[in-house]
Amino acid sequence: MCGVVGVVGRSGVNQMLYDALTVIQHRGQDAAGIMTYSDGRFNQRKGNGLARDVFRQHHMDRLAGNIGVAHCRYPTAGSSSAALAQPFYVNSPYGIALAHNGNLVNAEALKEDVFREDLRHVNTDSDSEVILNVFAHELQKLGKLKPAAEDIFHAVKAVHRRCSGGYAVVAMIANYGIVAFRDPRGIRPLVYGRREHADGPEYMVASESVALSAQGFDCVADVAPGQAVFIEADGQLHLEQCSAPAPHTPCIFEYVYFARPDSIIDDISVYKARLRMGEKLSEKIQRLCPQHDIDVVIPIPDTSRVSAQVIAYNLGVKFREGLIKNRYIGRTFIMPGQSARKRSVRQKLNAIELEFRDKNVLLVDDSIVRGTTCNEIIQMAREAGARKVYFASAAPPVRYPNVYGIDMPSAEELIAHDKSVDEICALIGADQLIYQDLEDLVDCAKEGNPGIENFDCAVFDGVYVTGDVDQSYLAQLHSARNDAAKNASAKGGANTDAAAGDDSALVDLYNDVS
């Protein structure tokens, strides 16, 4: 999962891009990058780390220009090398910088086509660079000295024909503007907004609506599945549907975990969806345990807090913040290595003993992936003096890997894979485990927008909506995503970084700003 931003402004956009990155930083903490365009030159800064660590004042001063794109990254199957920080860039045609959120399921075949048929070189193992080269090649085939909106849309249509998976893309075309588009099923989110300026309208495109509202932009609409938005450098907006109709199936895990609660995705309030998740889960708890002995409900911060508040209210018990979060530790399920994840849980959370001592506690989390976090937290609760520790998940069991841009591990590393609820309960050390039902979860999201009939729920039911994910692909995914592969990749990435130095050695732009 990553975050993307694109801006066409009337004055310098560097601060807007940086501020937007800090708002969607939850979508990627591995690397950050900004690229702007001014006076015939691309200006760039990117590197590993949080936005606040990558950008200093002298970097910001040199990111001149009224248009730009930005990206915050967390790794999926690729390594964490600084070479994989985005945006990526190609010289021809025109000069194009691109940032991407998602994952292509046909990336390897496309990479071969790009090399053999398009005669273009892909320098990394990132599918984002593949999309960039496909788009650039299709635009270059037109042979136009100055591309019109219909030329750019023609290239986007070709991207949709050639690419399969979940993707949301923003790309800057030197001297011409910003193009943004979304996969034909709308798996990955993308939204655009407008704000008025004395010299004319300004536009922003971003992964989540909260990035727009934080900068004073009014949300115009979600980019529709398969739709492209082209904003010229002078502020003219063009829209076109660039793919054939397909079922709209947004990723349901955005509402469970990834998106900020103050975002609205596909006209569904993430906050209200999580409220409804709490409603449904509390109903299930009451059905299973009508004479429950729960004394207190405690959320595992932060994503489950909204659901946990509703559960406590409906059960008629106290809601307490019994776990305090260290906000300087990243999300644990994406960390390479089980030992690192276990250590990180203890660094990330600390129990307030008085909220646990001599109490029957219901811990509520948004989901259970590997089980590392909840196992450690249940141990912490018992060490803090809890008599009984019950555990509730606002999502169903995660049994299958995600292939559309979320780094959920290979199936064998998912705690729920091939296990019953009772077996999972024993493994995590809880006195009782209650999962949300998938039908209820879908209803929680669907209620916000009845026009969406289905969601990408592959991590729960194993149904991959693009229809082209088979066992051979999943086996390839396993080889790339298991802990051993990630540890090897991390070591390789460290060597790459040492050899490359900073980002100036990676991309030789006209005015790199390392």
C-alpha positions, 0 to 999 in steps of 0.5 A, spaced: 500 500 500 502 506 498 500 514 497 500 518 491 498 525 490 498 530 484 497 538 484 496 543 479 497 550 482 497 557 481 504 558 485 509 553 488 506 546 490 512 543 494 509 545 501 502 542 498 505 536 496 509 535 502 503 537 507 499 532 503 504 526 504 504 527 512 497 526 512 497 520 508 503 517 511 499 512 514 499 509 507 507 508 506 512 509 511 518 506 507 520 511 503 517 518 500 519 522 494 516 529 491 518 531 483 516 538 481 516 541 474 519 548 473 522 552 467 523 546 463 526 542 468 524 536 473 526 537 480 526 531 485 528 529 492 526 522 494 529 517 499 528 512 504 524 514 511 518 518 513 516 525 509 519 529 515 526 525 515 527 525 507 525 533 506 529 538 509 528 546 508 534 546 502 530 540 499 524 544 499 527 550 496 529 547 490 523 543 489 520 549 485 514 549 480 507 549 480 505 542 478 508 536 481 507 529 484 509 525 490 509 518 493 509 515 500 511 508 499 511 501 503 514 495 500 510 489 497 514 484 494 520 488 492 525 490 497 526 497 501 532 499 497 532 507 495 532 505 488 525 503 489 523 510 492 518 514 487 516 518 483 519 514 477 522 518 471 523 517 463 526 522 458 521 520 452 516 522 450 516 529 453 519 527 460 514 523 465 514 522 472 509 517 475 507 515 482 503 508 483 499 505 488 497 498 487 500 491 484 500 488 477 498 481 477 501 480 470 508 485 471 513 479 469 510 478 463 509 485 461 516 487 463 518 482 458 513 485 453 516 492 455 523 489 453 522 485 447 516 489 444 517 496 446 524 496 446 524 499 453 529 498 459 526 497 466 531 498 471 528 495 478 523 490 480 518 495 481 511 494 477 510 501 478 516 502 473 513 497 468 506 501 468 510 508 467 514 505 461 507 502 458 504 509 458 510 512 456 511 507 450 503 508 448 504 515 448 510 515 444 507 511 439 503 517 437 508 521 435 505 528 437 510 533 438 505 536 443 500 531 446 492 533 446 488 530 452 485 525 447 492 523 446 493 522 453 487 518 454 489 514 448 495 512 452 491 510 458 486 506 454 492 502 452 495 501 459 488 498 461 488 493 455 495 491 457 495 491 465 491 487 470 491 488 477 489 494 482 492 500 481 491 508 482 496 512 478 498 520 478 503 522 472 506 528 471 508 530 463 513 535 463 510 542 460 503 539 459 500 537 466 498 531 470 494 525 468 491 520 474 487 514 472 484 508 476 484 501 475 477 498 471 475 495 477 476 501 482 480 496 487 485 502 489 482 509 491 483 515 488 480 522 488 480 529 486 478 536 488 479 543 486 480 550 490 479 557 488 485 561 487 485 569 484 489 566 478 484 560 477 482 554 479 487 549 483 487 541 483 489 536 487 489 528 486 490 523 492 489 517 494 484 519 500 480 525 501 483 527 507 489 529 503 484 534 499 480 537 505 487 538 509 489 543 504 483 546 503 480 543 497 473 541 495 472 534 493 469 534 486 469 526 486 472 519 486 476 518 480 471 512 477 474 505 475 477 506 469 476 513 468 482 518 467 483 525 469 487 530 465 489 537 468 493 541 464 498 546 466 494 552 465 488 549 470 483 546 464 480 539 467 479 533 462 475 527 464 474 521 460 472 513 461 478 509 458 476 502 460 470 498 458 465 497 464 467 492 469 464 491 476 466 496 481 470 492 486 473 497 491 478 493 496 474 492 503 481 492 507 481 500 506 475 500 510 477 495 515 484 498 516 488 502 511 484 508 510 484 514 515 477 514 519 476 521 516 477 519 509 471 518 504 472 513 499 467 511 493 462 515 497 463 511 503 465 514 510 471 510 513 469 512 520 461 510 519 463 503 516 467 502 522 462 504 526 457 499 523 463 494 524 462 495 531 455 494 531 455 488 527 460 485 531 457 487 538 451 483 535 455 477 534 458 477 541 451 478 544 448 472 540 454 467 542 455 470 549 448 472 552 451 472 559 458 474 558 462 476 564 466 482 560 468 488 565 471 492 560 472 493 552 479 495 550 481 497 543 488 495 540 490 502 537 488 506 533 484 503 527 479 499 532 478 504 536 471 506 533 469 499 533 471 498 540 467 504 542 460 501 539 461 494 542 462 497 549 456 501 549 452 496 546 454 491 551 453 496 556 460 495 559 466 500 560 470 502 554 477 504 556 484 506 553 488 500 556 494 500 551 498 506 550 501 507 543 508 509 541 507 513 535 514 512 532 514 505 531 511 502 524 506 498 522 508 491 525 505 486 520 509 489 514 516 488 518 520 483 515 522 477 520 517 474 526 522 476 531 523 483 529 515 483 529 515 481 536 520 485 538 516 491 535 510 490 538 513 490 545 516 497 543 509 499 540 504 498 545 505 498 553 499 496 558 496 500 563 496 495 569 490 498 573 485 497 567 487 490 566 488 488 573 483 483 576 478 484 570 475 480 564 477 484 558 475 484 551 480 486 546 478 489 540 482 489 533 481 491 526 484 484 524 488 479 525 494 477 520 500 473 522 497 473 529 504 476 532 501 482 535 495 479 538 499 474 541 504 479 544 498 483 547 494 478 550 500 476 554 501 483 556 494 483 558 495 477 562 502 480 565 498 486 567 493 482 571 487 480 567 483 474 569 480 473 562 482 475 556 477 475 550 479 477 543 474 480 537 476 482 530 472 487 526 474 483 520 473 476 518 479 471 518 485 473 513 486 466 510 489 468 503 494 473 501 493 480 497 495 481 490 493 488 489 497 492 493 497 490 500 503 486 503 499 481 506 504 475 507 504 468 503 498 464 505 502 459 510 504 465 514 497 467 515 495 465 522 488 463 519 490 459 513 487 452 514 485 453 521 479 453 525 477 459 529 478 454 536 485 453 533 487 460 532 484 462 539 489 457 542 495 459 538 494 467 540 492 465 547 485 468 548 480 465 552 475 466 547 476 469 539 470 472 536 471 474 528 466 478 524 462 475 519 464 476 512 457 478 510 456 483 515 463 486 513 460 487 506 454 490 509 457 495 513 461 498 507 455 497 502 450 501 506 455 507 505 454 506 498 448 501 495 451 502 488 457 498 490 454 491 490 461 487 491 468 488 494 475 485 493 474 481 499 480 476 496 484 476 503 478 473 506 474 468 501 480 467 496 476 470 490 481 474 486 476 479 482 481 480 476 480 473 474 487 471 472 490 469 479 492 462 479 496 457 483 502 458 479 502 466 481 500 465 488 506 460 488 511 466 485 508 470 490 510 466 496 517 465 494 517 473 494 513 475 500 515 469 505 520 472 511 526 468 508 525 472 501 524 479 505 530 478 509 534 476 503 531 482 499 533 487 505 540 485 505 540 486 498 537 493 498 542 495 504 548 493 499 544 497 493 543 503 498 551 503 500 553 503 493 548 508 490 549 513 496 543 518 496 538 519 490 542 523 486 546 517 484 539 513 482 536 518 478 540 523 474 535 529 473 536 536 470 536 539 477 536 533 482 536 536 489 539 531 494 
